[in-house]
Amino acid sequence: MQSWFTAALVYVIVWWLLFFMVLPIGVRHDRKDEHAEASGAPRNPRMLIKAGITSLVAVAVTYGIDQLIRSGMLAGLVQ
């Protein structure tokens, strides 16, 4: 990428997208509700683990995007 600011911006966007994809994984609630509504907050959301995994994957995805840009495969799309 052309600058550290651009790389950081891409990383933040990728991180948030991945984080929202990872949030519902492994969620269990305390009780079953008769209605079609969620019963409330999950028992153990494991936020630190999800944030850590998201951070590592976001680094890899950002690196992959950088390599695609540098290879010239996206030359017509990104300048």
Rosetta silent file (secondary structure, phi, psi, omega in degrees, C-alpha in Angstrom):
SEQUENCE: MQSWFTAALVYVIVWWLLFFMVLPIGVRHDRKDEHAEASGAPRNPRMLIKAGITSLVAVAVTYGIDQLIRSGMLAGLVQ
SCORE:     score description
SCORE:     0.000 S_00000001
   1 L     0.000  163.580 -171.535    0.000    0.000    0.000 S_00000001
   2 L   -74.886  -29.333 -179.041    1.143    3.509   -0.522 S_00000001
   3 L  -148.043  166.867  177.179    1.390    4.585    3.110 S_00000001
   4 H   -67.080  -32.616  178.833    1.127    3.318    6.667 S_00000001
   5 H   -63.690  -43.159  178.314   -2.063    5.306    7.092 S_00000001
   6 H   -63.338  -43.458  179.078   -3.702    3.448    4.188 S_00000001
   7 H   -63.042  -41.857  179.046   -2.555    0.095    5.576 S_00000001
   8 H   -65.894  -39.099  178.595   -3.893    0.976    9.035 S_00000001
   9 H   -65.135  -44.007  177.298   -7.212    2.079    7.582 S_00000001
  10 H   -62.540  -42.186  179.066   -7.574   -1.144    5.589 S_00000001
  11 H   -59.805  -45.827 -178.372   -6.654   -3.149    8.708 S_00000001
  12 H   -63.313  -42.559  179.547   -9.307   -1.405   10.831 S_00000001
  13 H   -64.983  -45.314  178.557  -12.010   -1.954    8.220 S_00000001
  14 H   -63.184  -41.631 -179.115  -11.057   -5.622    7.774 S_00000001
  15 H   -59.027  -49.312 -178.069  -10.864   -6.095   11.556 S_00000001
  16 H   -64.768  -40.587  177.796  -14.393   -4.785   12.172 S_00000001
  17 H   -61.078  -46.768  179.180  -15.868   -6.811    9.325 S_00000001
  18 H   -65.823  -38.943 -178.994  -14.251   -9.997   10.608 S_00000001
  19 H   -61.448  -43.977  178.747  -15.165   -9.228   14.222 S_00000001
  20 H   -68.521  -24.835  175.033  -18.855   -8.931   13.393 S_00000001
  21 H   -75.517  -32.441 -175.757  -18.626  -12.233   11.479 S_00000001
  22 H   -83.876  -26.047 -174.602  -16.978  -14.006   14.425 S_00000001
  23 L   -51.169  -46.027 -176.574  -19.264  -12.666   17.178 S_00000001
  24 L   -76.484   -6.732 -177.299  -22.127  -15.178   16.794 S_00000001
  25 L   -69.744  127.146  175.691  -19.822  -18.221   16.699 S_00000001
  26 L    74.334   18.763 -178.831  -20.218  -20.429   19.764 S_00000001
  27 L   -81.463  129.045  176.030  -22.900  -18.330   21.463 S_00000001
  28 L  -129.205  138.387 -179.954  -25.066  -20.234   23.955 S_00000001
  29 L  -102.003  161.406 -177.116  -27.871  -18.777   26.025 S_00000001
  30 L   -70.471  -41.138 -175.171  -28.947  -19.767   29.541 S_00000001
  31 L  -137.551  161.240  178.190  -32.540  -20.687   28.844 S_00000001
  32 L   -94.434  129.072  179.937  -34.855  -21.432   25.968 S_00000001
  33 L   -95.056  142.285  179.977  -37.574  -18.878   25.386 S_00000001
  34 L   -69.897  -27.236 -178.905  -41.000  -19.968   24.146 S_00000001
  35 L   -84.949  172.327 -178.589  -41.163  -16.963   21.864 S_00000001
  36 L   -84.942   27.644 -178.371  -39.073  -16.439   18.757 S_00000001
  37 L  -107.737  157.568  175.584  -36.867  -13.961   20.621 S_00000001
  38 L   -70.720  148.360 -174.976  -33.373  -14.348   21.985 S_00000001
  39 L   -83.102   -4.332  179.143  -33.270  -15.073   25.702 S_00000001
  40 L   131.520 -158.554 -177.661  -30.692  -12.405   26.513 S_00000001
  41 L   -68.624  146.692  179.026  -26.961  -12.098   26.835 S_00000001
  42 L   -68.891  156.384 -179.958  -24.889  -15.230   26.225 S_00000001
  43 L   -62.668  -53.172 -175.838  -23.400  -17.134   29.163 S_00000001
  44 L  -135.269   92.429 -174.080  -19.771  -16.922   28.064 S_00000001
  45 L   -73.177  -17.799  179.022  -19.212  -14.662   25.055 S_00000001
  46 L    52.660   51.156 -175.619  -15.387  -15.200   24.986 S_00000001
  47 H   -65.384  -40.096 -178.905  -14.782  -11.676   23.692 S_00000001
  48 H   -65.621  -40.392  177.771  -11.002  -11.632   24.272 S_00000001
  49 H   -64.719  -43.990  179.933  -10.489  -14.871   22.354 S_00000001
  50 H   -65.197  -39.224  178.284  -12.672  -13.627   19.505 S_00000001
  51 H   -67.341  -39.258  178.576  -10.849  -10.278   19.391 S_00000001
  52 H   -65.786  -46.116  178.136   -7.461  -12.013   19.375 S_00000001
  53 H   -63.060  -42.096  178.565   -8.381  -14.409   16.593 S_00000001
  54 H   -60.746  -41.177 -179.415   -9.910  -11.538   14.634 S_00000001
  55 H   -62.989  -44.169 -179.877   -6.704   -9.513   15.020 S_00000001
  56 H   -65.763  -43.805  179.842   -4.515  -12.317   13.696 S_00000001
  57 H   -67.309  -37.254  179.534   -6.781  -13.061   10.750 S_00000001
  58 H   -64.564  -35.668  175.775   -7.103   -9.340    9.960 S_00000001
  59 H   -62.469  -45.619 -179.193   -3.304   -9.052    9.739 S_00000001
  60 H   -64.828  -42.496  179.877   -3.222  -11.935    7.245 S_00000001
  61 H   -66.516  -42.156  178.595   -6.103  -10.529    5.165 S_00000001
  62 H   -63.366  -40.784  176.203   -4.559   -7.039    5.132 S_00000001
  63 H   -62.160  -42.001  177.980   -1.235   -8.531    4.029 S_00000001
  64 H   -62.864  -41.488  176.846   -3.049  -10.435    1.270 S_00000001
  65 H   -63.029  -42.549  178.374   -4.769   -7.256    0.080 S_00000001
  66 H   -60.760  -43.259 -179.838   -1.410   -5.466    0.085 S_00000001
  67 H   -66.419  -36.812  176.152    0.172   -8.232   -1.979 S_00000001
  68 H   -63.218  -41.696  179.665   -2.696   -8.140   -4.481 S_00000001
  69 H   -66.109  -44.639 -177.992   -2.240   -4.396   -4.893 S_00000001
  70 H   -68.569  -28.935 -177.793    1.560   -4.667   -5.258 S_00000001
  71 H   -72.806  -18.425  179.943    1.312   -7.525   -7.787 S_00000001
  72 L    91.192    0.150 -179.940   -0.568   -5.343  -10.242 S_00000001
  73 L   -67.264  -24.645 -179.973   -3.565   -7.663  -10.481 S_00000001
  74 L  -109.385   26.838 -173.474   -5.796   -4.828   -9.269 S_00000001
  75 L   -59.488  -35.290  179.939   -4.056   -2.103  -11.259 S_00000001
  76 L   -77.579  -18.100 -176.858   -7.258   -0.943  -12.926 S_00000001
  77 L   -97.786  -38.064 -174.876   -9.181   -0.821   -9.649 S_00000001
  78 L  -120.812  133.345  178.731   -6.691    0.653   -7.175 S_00000001
  79 L  -126.184    0.000    0.000   -4.260    3.466   -7.859 S_00000001
